[in-house]
Amino acid sequence: MNITDSLKKTKTQLHESGFKLTPQREATLLVLLENEKDHLSAEEIYFFVKKKNADIGLATVYRTLEILTDIKVVDKISFDDGVARYDLRKEGATHFHHHLLCLECGNIEEIEEDLLRDVEEIVERDFSFFVKDHRLTFHGICRECQKKNKSENRL
């Protein structure tokens, strides 16, 4: 989905939830769309939003992110650094997507496939627990760091 379509969809979601797509919310959403793979913190989003509209304050960005989280446009996530980051929810996603977190360089990769469907069924059946969503982050060493480590070990 392109940025224009994403903005229209989000505008509809905001209206259905009783909110408007204000210029401040649009600027925040544009930053998220333009940096979709980057898992930005509120402060990083604010830095980019400030370039688009100097009048926007950090509190406005925080409020916008909370609204977008509440209406499930974005997911608020936290990795090992303890900083809340924001991740756009994919079109048609029924679950939060999974992540691969490199412990050496900090790179974060996304896994779009729902790897836990069978686990959810077991949890629901054996524990009588209705699963609404789940989050999974694998902690390890990315391909690039493995290559780098291999080449350094050969020296």
CORBEL-V475870 format. One record per backbone hydrogen bond with DSSP energy under -0.5 kcal/mol. NH is the residue of the N-H (numbers start at 1). CO is the residue of the C=O. If there is no record, write none. Layout:
nh=NH co=CO
nh=NH co=CO
This chain:
nh=6 co=2
nh=7 co=3
nh=8 co=4
nh=9 co=5
nh=10 co=6
nh=11 co=7
nh=12 co=8
nh=13 co=9
nh=14 co=10
nh=15 co=11
nh=16 co=12
nh=17 co=13
nh=17 co=14
nh=18 co=15
nh=19 co=14
nh=22 co=20
nh=26 co=22
nh=27 co=23
nh=28 co=24
nh=29 co=25
nh=30 co=26
nh=31 co=27
nh=32 co=28
nh=33 co=29
nh=34 co=30
nh=35 co=31
nh=36 co=33
nh=38 co=35
nh=40 co=86
nh=42 co=84
nh=45 co=41
nh=46 co=42
nh=47 co=43
nh=48 co=44
nh=49 co=45
nh=50 co=46
nh=51 co=47
nh=52 co=48
nh=52 co=49
nh=53 co=49
nh=56 co=53
nh=61 co=57
nh=62 co=58
nh=63 co=59
nh=64 co=60
nh=65 co=61
nh=66 co=62
nh=67 co=63
nh=68 co=64
nh=69 co=65
nh=70 co=66
nh=71 co=67
nh=72 co=69
nh=73 co=68
nh=74 co=68
nh=75 co=87
nh=77 co=75
nh=77 co=85
nh=79 co=83
nh=82 co=79
nh=85 co=77
nh=86 co=40
nh=87 co=75
nh=89 co=73
nh=93 co=90
nh=98 co=111
nh=99 co=136
nh=100 co=109
nh=101 co=99
nh=101 co=138
nh=102 co=100
nh=102 co=107
nh=103 co=140
nh=106 co=102
nh=109 co=100
nh=111 co=98
nh=112 co=110
nh=115 co=113
nh=117 co=114
nh=120 co=116
nh=121 co=117
nh=122 co=118
nh=123 co=119
nh=124 co=120
nh=125 co=121
nh=126 co=122
nh=127 co=123
nh=128 co=124
nh=129 co=123
nh=130 co=128
nh=131 co=129
nh=132 co=130
nh=138 co=99
nh=140 co=101
nh=146 co=142
nh=147 co=143
nh=148 co=144
nh=149 co=145
nh=150 co=146
nh=151 co=147
nh=152 co=148
nh=153 co=149
nh=154 co=150
nh=155 co=152
